[in-house]
């Protein structure tokens, strides 16, 4: 009933760009916020960005706000994370997540019930 499939990761050079996609279940359409998280090797999973159920509000980690942009298309339905000016420290597995019925964003990993399998982003010269 609930499925989240991330794609768009890969190997890029510093300063490059990637656009990640998260195909979400129709049950999430218009009802639930979608968050992006990442986990680097040996580190805890951390929040990256989030978009509310209808896209009227978004949240970003301050250090990423000028480089990353979150959006969603509730007709697909798909959530996106556009990443520009990638740096070495952006290397991580990126996940999308959601909780049915929760309309607004949370940066707490415990606030999300359903998670995708993740997509690897590697930034290397």
N, C-alpha and C positions, 0 to 999 in steps of 0.2 A: 504493500500500500504506500509506503514511503521509501523513496529512492533518491539518492543524490550521487551524481556522477560528475567528477571533476575531469577537466581536460585542458590542454593548452600549455602544459609545462614543457620544459626542455632545457637545453644547454644554450646559454647566451653569454656574450662578452660584457664586461662592465660598460655601463652606459646604454645598453640595449633595452629592448622592450618586449614584453609578453602580455598577452591577453588571455586570462584564465576564464573558463566557462564552468558553470555548475548547472547541470540539468536537474531540475527539481520535480518532485511528484506533483501532479495536478491537485492533490489534496492540500498543497501548500499555497497554491495560487491565490494571491490577494489577501491571504489570512495571516501569514506568518513572516516575521523578519528572517533574513538570511545573513549569517555571519561568515566571514573569512578568518581563518586562523592559520598559523604556521608553526612548524616544529623543526628546529635545526638539530643536527646530530648532538646528542648528549645534553640537550636542553629541554626545558618544559615547553609545552604548547602555549602559545601566546596569541592574543587577539591582534588582528590586523585591521579589520574594517567590518562594518555592518550596515545593512540597509533595511528600513522598515517595510512592513507588508505591502504598502502601496507606493513606496519610493519617495515619500514626502520628506523623510529625514535620513541622514546618514551620519556615521561616526567613523573616525579614523584615529589611529595612533598619531600623536602630534608630529613625530619625526617622519612619518610617511605621507602626510596629507598632501604635500606638494608633488609627490611622485606617483601615488596610487589613486585610483578612482574606482568606486564601486557603482554598479548600476544593475537594473533588472528589467526583464521583459516578461510580464505576466501572461502574455499570449503564447510564449514558446512552450513552457515557462523556463526561463534561464536567468541565473544571476552571473554577473561578470565582475572581474577584477582586472582593470587595466593597470599595468605596472610599467613605468617609464624610469629612465635613469637608474637602472638596476645596479646594485653594488654587491660586492662579495658577501657582505653580511646578510643579504637577502636570500642566500641559499638555504633552502628548507623544503620540507614537504608542506604543501598548502592544502587545506581542507575547507570545505564549506559545510555549514551546519544550520539546523533550524529546529524549532519546537512548535508543533502545530498549535495555533491559536494565540501564540505570543506575538503581538503586532509590532512591538518596539524593541530596540536593541539592548543588548547586554554584552559586556566584554568578559563576562565570567564564563569559562568553559563549562561549568556546571549548569549553566542556564540553557544549554542546548541538549536535546534528547537524541536527535538523529544526525549522523555524520556520514559524509562520503568517504571513499577509500583513500583520497588524497592524490595529488599530482606533484611530481618532483620538479622543483625549479633549482637549477644549478647555474651560478654566475661565476665564470672563470675566464681568465685571459687566454 
